[in-house]
Amino acid sequence: MATEYDLVILGGGTGGYVAAIRASQLGLKTAVVEKAKLGGTCLHKGCIPSKSLLRSAEVYATTKKSEEFGVETAEVKLNFLKVQERKQSIINSLHNGVQHLMKKGSIDIYEGIGRILGPSIFSPMPGTISVEMNNGEENEMLIPKNVIVATGSRPRSLPGLEIDGEYVLTSDEALDLEKLPKSIIIVGGGVIGIEWASMLSDFDVEVTVIEYSKRILPTEDQEISNEMKKLMTQKGIKIITSAKVLPESLVKDEHQVTIRADHNGEQPSFSAERILVSVGRLPNIEGIGIENTDIKVEKGYIDTNEFFQTKESHIYAVGDVIGGLQLAHVASHEGIIAVEHIANQKPLPIDETLIPKCIYSSPEIASVGYTEDDAKEKGYKVKVGKFPFSAIGKALVFGETEGFVKLVVDEETDDLLGVHMIGPHVTDMISEAALAKVLDATPWEISHTIHPHPTLSEVIGEAALAVYGKAIHY
Ligand SMILES: Cc1cc2nc3c(=O)[nH]c(=O)nc-3n(C[C@H](O)[C@H](O)[C@H](O)COP(=O)(O)OP(=O)(O)OC[C@H]3O[C@@H](n4cnc5c(N)ncnc54)[C@H](O)[C@@H]3O)c2cc1C
């Protein structure tokens, strides 16, 4: 059977399902083809499950030090199965929510593997979608005026380091652990690796992070990544940087895995119960029929213009499958822009310097705009304002005084170039900085925004004053 649509979306992850909702709001007859579960990586294997585990780890770590707050508890015990049950019930509830939104928007869902066909009896242009249905029924043919490819990404491993799901894991398998290991080696000190290191250490797992670059979180501002390394080391996490893991050296026995790394001209060996590989993600471009189109692929990612159109102007691509910042809020924003472009709404392209990035470790990290080094490399003369959480009353009340906020500012124009935060709840506070960037606010304007007392957000007002050497409480 062949059904006509204004828009068919391949993949019902954050990019795909949000695009579908916007399309339905704009009156487009829309279908989503999803081979697994609506919500994609973010809901089932990414943002939500990992943040649920991080929250349990935070509660556990805080309860262990509850005496500091004058709260005495009997023995604090971790029930990891309950931790996992809680995670699953949050996922289920949000999954139901997404399904409800699809129904509300009258969006048709095809459960199966979608593939783009070339010119056919249905259409002279590539873009007809054939769906191999999960329930084994005959393939569906969808004839859309427009297509959005939002097939996402999957974990990558190192050549030769095979993921066996038992000893060598990616975040996919680690999220479903029924029992915590006593020790773990995390290969890769990027965002996912550092979130896991922080969470597992809070759960009392002995953690070693091995990172190839000179520093962990190499894309964050240097001062932030140095501070994070210091704080994680204080927590007992071992961090080895400038170290290249040697997959061929992997030895597994019944109780542990051992692996070597090239490090400062030597090859030290590391042992733990498990290895977690977090070295980036690969775009899902295989088996979706790209070869039947003129779509260009660069370095494995689908190439698009600023409105997310591929070389086939009626076929768009959004989210992890096009590379760039692989974040849920980026995927959904791209999906909205693609749909608005299809519907001739004249959307504004995304400016990457306005995208907030968050790391939900303990302490948290958040940033928007240029790092100090980026700004200098781009030729800006830079001035900086910094303010520590240790001088913020609410941080003392919370018992979380580590970290700081740093503003990177153009010395000539006073323009805000970047904001970098490490400390309590900064992932919830970065939106003020993102709004300031969107509105082109200067630190002077931020400092004239009255921040209520006592709040953690006062740190932003103080860091803005610090740009002019006028911070009040430090
Ligand atoms: C451990 C982890 C933690 C993360 N935490 C965060 C976070 O805190 N904040 C954040 O912003 N981002 C986070 N991310 C990243 C975020 O999950 C992704 O950026 C986001 O999910 C990308 O959305 P997407 O729609 O492009 O792809 P996905 O969410 O991967 O969705 C793609 C969908 O397409 C489906 N699909 C693929 N091929 C086909 C086909 N041929 N036919 C039909 N369906 C198909 C897949 O089944 C999938 O459901 C995290 C990722 C991981 C792995």
PDBQT file of the ligand as one rigid body, heavy atoms in Angstrom, charges set to zero:
ROOT
HETATM    1  C1  LIG A 501      25.029   8.429  27.521  1.00  0.00    +0.000 C 
HETATM    2  C2  LIG A 501      24.538   9.640  26.774  1.00  0.00    +0.000 A 
HETATM    3  C3  LIG A 501      24.150  10.749  27.483  1.00  0.00    +0.000 A 
HETATM    4  C4  LIG A 501      23.703  11.884  26.825  1.00  0.00    +0.000 A 
HETATM    5  N1  LIG A 501      23.321  12.960  27.558  1.00  0.00    +0.000 NA
HETATM    6  C5  LIG A 501      22.895  14.068  26.933  1.00  0.00    +0.000 A 
HETATM    7  C6  LIG A 501      22.463  15.189  27.683  1.00  0.00    +0.000 A 
HETATM    8  O1  LIG A 501      22.467  15.169  28.914  1.00  0.00    +0.000 OA
HETATM    9  N2  LIG A 501      22.033  16.283  27.023  1.00  0.00    +0.000 N 
HETATM   10  C7  LIG A 501      22.026  16.335  25.653  1.00  0.00    +0.000 A 
HETATM   11  O2  LIG A 501      21.644  17.369  25.103  1.00  0.00    +0.000 OA
HETATM   12  N3  LIG A 501      22.408  15.284  24.905  1.00  0.00    +0.000 NA
HETATM   13  C8  LIG A 501      22.840  14.153  25.510  1.00  0.00    +0.000 A 
HETATM   14  N4  LIG A 501      23.198  13.068  24.756  1.00  0.00    +0.000 N 
HETATM   15  C9  LIG A 501      23.128  13.164  23.291  1.00  0.00    +0.000 C 
HETATM   16  C10 LIG A 501      21.681  12.998  22.773  1.00  0.00    +0.000 C 
HETATM   17  O3  LIG A 501      21.162  11.778  23.242  1.00  0.00    +0.000 OA
HETATM   18  C11 LIG A 501      21.672  13.027  21.250  1.00  0.00    +0.000 C 
HETATM   19  O4  LIG A 501      22.322  14.197  20.801  1.00  0.00    +0.000 OA
HETATM   20  C12 LIG A 501      20.244  13.012  20.695  1.00  0.00    +0.000 C 
HETATM   21  O5  LIG A 501      19.586  11.848  21.111  1.00  0.00    +0.000 OA
HETATM   22  C13 LIG A 501      20.272  13.090  19.171  1.00  0.00    +0.000 C 
HETATM   23  O6  LIG A 501      18.970  13.009  18.696  1.00  0.00    +0.000 OA
HETATM   24  P1  LIG A 501      18.679  12.448  17.220  1.00  0.00    +0.000 P 
HETATM   25  O7  LIG A 501      17.217  12.616  16.995  1.00  0.00    +0.000 OA
HETATM   26  O8  LIG A 501      19.611  13.044  16.256  1.00  0.00    +0.000 OA
HETATM   27  O9  LIG A 501      19.064  10.899  17.270  1.00  0.00    +0.000 OA
HETATM   28  P2  LIG A 501      18.580   9.718  18.199  1.00  0.00    +0.000 P 
HETATM   29  O10 LIG A 501      18.042  10.181  19.472  1.00  0.00    +0.000 OA
HETATM   30  O11 LIG A 501      19.699   8.742  18.202  1.00  0.00    +0.000 OA
HETATM   31  O12 LIG A 501      17.340   9.107  17.402  1.00  0.00    +0.000 OA
HETATM   32  C14 LIG A 501      17.480   8.451  16.187  1.00  0.00    +0.000 C 
HETATM   33  C15 LIG A 501      16.345   7.465  16.048  1.00  0.00    +0.000 C 
HETATM   34  O13 LIG A 501      16.338   6.973  14.713  1.00  0.00    +0.000 OA
HETATM   35  C16 LIG A 501      15.987   5.592  14.734  1.00  0.00    +0.000 C 
HETATM   36  N5  LIG A 501      16.457   5.022  13.463  1.00  0.00    +0.000 N 
HETATM   37  C17 LIG A 501      17.741   4.911  13.037  1.00  0.00    +0.000 A 
HETATM   38  N6  LIG A 501      17.762   4.390  11.793  1.00  0.00    +0.000 NA
HETATM   39  C18 LIG A 501      16.476   4.178  11.429  1.00  0.00    +0.000 A 
HETATM   40  C19 LIG A 501      15.840   3.661  10.260  1.00  0.00    +0.000 A 
HETATM   41  N7  LIG A 501      16.524   3.274   9.191  1.00  0.00    +0.000 N 
HETATM   42  N8  LIG A 501      14.508   3.603  10.250  1.00  0.00    +0.000 NA
HETATM   43  C20 LIG A 501      13.775   4.000  11.320  1.00  0.00    +0.000 A 
HETATM   44  N9  LIG A 501      14.318   4.482  12.453  1.00  0.00    +0.000 NA
HETATM   45  C21 LIG A 501      15.644   4.579  12.500  1.00  0.00    +0.000 A 
HETATM   46  C22 LIG A 501      16.687   5.083  15.991  1.00  0.00    +0.000 C 
HETATM   47  O14 LIG A 501      16.097   3.892  16.442  1.00  0.00    +0.000 OA
HETATM   48  C23 LIG A 501      16.490   6.250  16.944  1.00  0.00    +0.000 C 
HETATM   49  O15 LIG A 501      15.329   6.099  17.721  1.00  0.00    +0.000 OA
HETATM   50  C24 LIG A 501      23.640  11.895  25.395  1.00  0.00    +0.000 A 
HETATM   51  C25 LIG A 501      24.004  10.772  24.669  1.00  0.00    +0.000 A 
HETATM   52  C26 LIG A 501      24.446   9.653  25.345  1.00  0.00    +0.000 A 
HETATM   53  C27 LIG A 501      24.829   8.437  24.536  1.00  0.00    +0.000 C 
ENDROOT
TORSDOF 0
